[in-house]
Amino acid sequence: MKASNANPIYGYDRLEQLTSWESDWAGLRVVVAGLGLSGFSAADTLIELGARVLLVDGQDNEATRGKADTLKIVGAVGAQLGPEAMKTLPQVEGQLPDLVITSPGLSPATGILAEAQRLKIQIWGDVELAWRLRQRQGRKLAPWLCITGTNGKTTTVGMTESILQAAGYKALAVGNVGTPILDALRDPVDYDYLVVELSSFQLHWAYSLSPLASVVLNVAEDHVDWHGGYDNYLADKARIYENTQLACVFNADQPETVTMVEEADVVEGARAIGFWANSPSLSMLGVIDGLLIDRAFLDDRRNQALELASVADTGQLPTRHTVENALAAAALTRAAGVEPAKVKEGLQAYQPADHRIQLVANTHGVLWVNDSKATNPHAANASLSSFKPVIWLAGGLSKGVDYRELVAAHKDRLKAVVLLGTDTAGLVAALQEEAPQVPVHQLAGSSLLADPTDGASVMRLAVAKAHEISEQNDTVLLAPAAASMDQFSSYAERGNRFIQEVADLVDRINQQ
């Protein structure tokens, strides 16, 4: 790692001076592009600070009109809604904006953002804005522990928050996890730590962050269209390490994260701390004989190690994936000074979110597991690696991904595959090529399924088929490796439907 105190923000002098709540925000002309959770929060905050805010959103519906009306009541100067509004950069009260605040999901190629870049008008995300506003007179300055990765972010954020709270700190999970970070800064509670989940989209528009500790959990090809290629995606993920103060935590199993840390410009004295689910080397966290072990945060780490928790403390279904997440959370909190006993206490207290390697039922020797949040092959790999033999409920909106590597890695674990989704051609081809011995049951052609987009009927048939072919010691795993929108409104609806169908099945079995 390279030490650096440089701030990679360039632009107008006034913007560079906006580094606290008390800075001169009054009269700043700002376009806020996107009125989702983060966009609404950014607009509301900037209006409170006296900025002249124009609202823009590509949707013109009851929800966006309602948000715009609310913000205009508190001081927004206007709103432009609908697809045309996103094509060009509007003026604010007759002049070009000083600043554009963008919602994370908007691609840099979107017309309004592309024009701002052409005109050399700075674009910030809500995370950049929040970092500049975190200093406020009379308020505690809460350090940030920042977390990104292709998969496992939300779990690791939750574990980190739980460990800090077990240690007696006021800690809050914010960012991509659901609570807008600007809302946390406006909260009257003085937090000791903010645990910040950051997507690659958010990192793309963040420049000034200086986390106390940071981690990239893992990386795999995802959102490459948005970023314009995998290398750009990796570069945006790597931004999380820039200017880290104490600890750059990295996945020692992935060369990409090792390289990110090696090339990061950090604050003088920051350490590189590796983790993996194997015996830890010096300055690493790992696993020995079912125990989570720290060889990084102790004085005599060359000759000694600390026991933090057991693998069993990481959840109902302690998989390699959850163990790695727990090690990352432990590393972040140990960097913050949390004692080993509190790491264990926090992991035991953590309540995992639904739909990520979630135990649904264990009945008649068959384990039913919901991993509906596995919307890409990399995420599905984590849960498929954890069980054997598996009846795999898979498929959905594939987005053109290649399934061959995933199927080849797990062909010996698969007892059967039950296909969901309306777009299964790629998955079928991968199964035929890499695992021709595995029986595949396609629901799309079933005479019992009148409408292949009817998610409720699809899941009912899938659970029934899985039950029909399951035997003692099997695991029925919903890990679609695909998005859900062809048959469900979200991965959460898909997972909830699976949970309900399994519950109904168990009731019928028990009544027999």
ABEGO torsion letter per residue (X at the ends): XBBBABBABBEBAAAAABABAABBABGBBBBBBEABAAAAAAAAAAAAAGBBBBBBBABBBAAAAAAAAAAAAAGBAEBBBEAAAAABBBBBGGBBBABBBBBAABBAABAAAAAAAAAGBBBBBAAAAAAAAABBBGBBBBBBBBBBEABGAAAAAAAAAAAAAAAGBBBBBBEAAGBBAAAAAABABBBABBBBBBBAAAAAABAABBBABBBBABBBBBGAAAAGEAAAAAAAAAAAABGBAABBBBBAABAAAAAAAAABBBBBGBBBBBBBABBBBBGBBBBBGGBBBBAABBABAAABBBBABBAAAAEABBBAAAAAAAAAAAAAAAAAGBBAAAAAAAAAABBBBBGBGBBABBBGGBBBBBAAABABAAAAAAAAAABOBBBBBBEEBAGGBBAAAAAAAAAAABABBBBBEABAAAAAAAAAAABAABBBBBAAABAABABAABAAAAAAAAAAAAAAABBBGBBBBBBAGBBAAAABABAAAAAAAAAAAAAAAAAAAAAX
